[in-house]
Amino acid sequence: MLRIPCPHCGERDYTEFRYGGDAGRTRPAHGSQSVRAWHDHVFLFANPKGAHREYWQHVHGCRQWLVLERDTATGSVGRASLARPPGVP
């Protein structure tokens, strides 16, 4: 079972969270009119096997966005940190 270590709430079951995508991808620039760039960002993605970083939101807890280190090959969960440092709007 996947357990996520929330920096605010402690370790919780993954059902309290919502997956937010690959944390290693660069989002198109704000206001970008390139339909192709937005299409590719939203609908095309790699399905990596092994260690990578993902965004997760703790929707049934503190509601913070996290960056979680996870290995899809082994199912192991590593460190979780806030996606936005404290004090940053």
N, C-alpha and C positions, 0 to 999 in steps of 0.2 A: 504494500500500500504506500502511496506517495505521501510523504509528510514534508511540509514546507516550514522552514525556520523563520518566522516573521520577526524582524528586529524589534517590533513594538510588543507583540502579543505572545511571543514564544512559538514553539513548534505546534503546528496545526495540520489537520487533514486537508488534502488538496481540494476537497469539495467546498471549502470556505473561500476559495480563490477563483479568479477568472484568468485564463491564459490570454496574454496580450501580444504574442508574437516573438520573433527573433530579435534579441537586443543588439545584435551585431549589424543589423541592416541600417542604412542611411535613408532617412525619409526625404522625399522630394522637398524642395524649398517651399516655404509658405507662400501662397499666391501663385505657385507655378501653374501655368496654363497647359502644360504638357500632359495630354490625356494618356499617352503611352507610358510616361513615367509613373503616373498615379495608378494606372491599370497594373503595371508590373509590380509596383510596391504592394498593392492590396491583394492581388490574386495569384501572383507567381512567387513561389518560395522553395527553398531547398528543404529537404527532409533529412537533416544530417544524422549520421549514426556516430555516436560518441559524444564527447564533451562539448558543450556550447552554453551560451548565455541566453536566457529568456526573460521577457517581461511577464509578470503576474500581478494582478490587483487583488488585495485582500478585501473582497466585497462584503464578507460577513464578519468583518473585524474592524480594523483601524482604517480601512479604505485606502491605504497607501499603495502606490505602485512600487514593486520590487524588481530587482534584477536578480534572477536565480541562476546559479551555476548548476547544471544538471547533465548527467550522462545518459543519453537515450539507449545506449547499448547495454548498460548494466542496471539502469533504473536508479542509480545512486544520486543523491542530492547533496550538493556542496553548500557553499556559502550563499546567503541572501543579503543584499544590501538595498538601501532605499534608492529608487531610480532617480530621485531628485534630492540632493542634500538638504538638510534642515536649513531654513531661512531663505531658500530660493523660492520665489513665487511661482 
